[in-house]
Amino acid sequence: MPNEQPEIANPGRRDFVRVATAAAVTIAAGAGPVQAAPPRSAAARQLTPMGPLKQVDAGVLNIGYVEMGPASGAPIILFHGWPYDIHAFAEVAPLLAAKGHRVIVPHLRGHGTTLFRSASTPRNAQQAALAADGIALMDALGIQKAVVAGFDWGARTADIMAVLWPERCKALVSVSGYLIGSQAANAKPLPPAQELQWWYQFYFATDRGKAGYAANTNAFNRQIWQQASPQWKFDDATFERSTAAFANPDHVAIVIHNYRWRLGLAQGEAQYDATEAKLAAAPPVTIPTITMEGDANGAPHPAPENYRAKFTGAYEHRLITGGIGHNLPQEAPVAFAKAVLDAAKLAG
């Protein structure tokens, strides 16, 4: 059963994250390209704690998460990416909770207070493992079916959950669309301009890159925020609020493994071999889906027309304008929350 702020004997288990939320705002309707709300002043961005941060044993992990809204509400699970944390949904979650939903926002493995239950468990970050974490969390919390939504690693996680467990996923919201990949697909070279965007993946493939990320985690991640969202004028407080999540004792190992596994430079776990074989075939997403993209996304991402055919159920794509980058939920929370609510409506 989940518990709130438990006493944990393992000295590596510390409360890395102060969870926060913003005052509720009205969700506006829109069609076609959606103009994001104008940025708020620094004073208006001061967030109050969402808390309490909860922990629950789920599979191989003890997962840290925030829960908002009525326990009887229709569940929504929001998955963040790298290098981000649950604060990406600090303004989205209360909007959804205000509509009567039970909103769950977990830290991915290697982030925040999510920790491995055993020192002997491989620090594996292949895509199938992260998706399995999502299902394990649902099982631990007694959630049979939920709307799943995310961006970056979180979008890939939600995509895979929708493909492998459609009976558990009511609807999907995925920033940058269909992100399921394979080692074979990742082995194919890209045009030079696209390879340049993946510079950090090649850096992480080296011992120097692993050591450099460990030594300069926060500075490195701030640079990625700036590259991925070149028009997002986040302040120091906004970034520093997320840095606690990067102090997780397994953070470096998880990040390095994720990118090395993609290039076939690190092994996954044999238990996921059959799953990865299924994912390598790029199976379609059959559940109701809304995909989203910011008009200023500086991170590598596919064009919407390249993945449209992968969504065979009720479907809509939304372009969010106004200089919105890779961290779409945090940069355009109203638009993201509306997409989640609308996806739930698509599912009926």
Stockholm file with secondary structure:
# STOCKHOLM 1.0

chainA/1-348         MPNEQPEIANPGRRDFVRVATAAAVTIAAGAGPVQAAPPRSAAARQLTPMGPLKQVDAGVLNIGYVEMGPASGAPIILFHGWPYDIHAFAEVAPLLAAKGHRVIVPHLRGHGTTLFRSASTPRNAQQAALAADGIALMDALGIQKAVVAGFDWGARTADIMAVLWPERCKALVSVSGYLIGSQAANAKPLPPAQELQWWYQFYFATDRGKAGYAANTNAFNRQIWQQASPQWKFDDATFERSTAAFANPDHVAIVIHNYRWRLGLAQGEAQYDATEAKLAAAPPVTIPTITMEGDANGAPHPAPENYRAKFTGAYEHRLITGGIGHNLPQEAPVAFAKAVLDAAKLAG
#=GR chainA/1-348 SS CCEESCCCSSTTCCCCCCCEECCCCCCCCCCSSEECCCCCCTGGGCCEECCCCEEEEETTEEEEEEEESCTTSCEEEEECCTTCCGGGGTTHHHHHHHTTCEEEEECCTTSTTCEESCTTSCCCCCHHHHHHHHHHHHHHTTCSCEEEEESTHHHHHHHHHHHHCTTTEEEEEEETSCCCCCHHHHTSCCCHHHHHHTHHHHHHTSHHHHHHHHHSHHHHHHHHHHHHCTTCCCCHHHHHHHHGGGGCTTHHHHHHHHHHHHTTSSCCCGGGHHHHHHHHTCCCBCSCEEEEEETTCCSCCCCHHHHGGGBCSSEEEEEEESSCCSCHHHHSHHHHHHHHHHHHHHHC
#=GC SS_cons         CCEESCCCSSTTCCCCCCCEECCCCCCCCCCSSEECCCCCCTGGGCCEECCCCEEEEETTEEEEEEEESCTTSCEEEEECCTTCCGGGGTTHHHHHHHTTCEEEEECCTTSTTCEESCTTSCCCCCHHHHHHHHHHHHHHTTCSCEEEEESTHHHHHHHHHHHHCTTTEEEEEEETSCCCCCHHHHTSCCCHHHHHHTHHHHHHTSHHHHHHHHHSHHHHHHHHHHHHCTTCCCCHHHHHHHHGGGGCTTHHHHHHHHHHHHTTSSCCCGGGHHHHHHHHTCCCBCSCEEEEEETTCCSCCCCHHHHGGGBCSSEEEEEEESSCCSCHHHHSHHHHHHHHHHHHHHHC
//
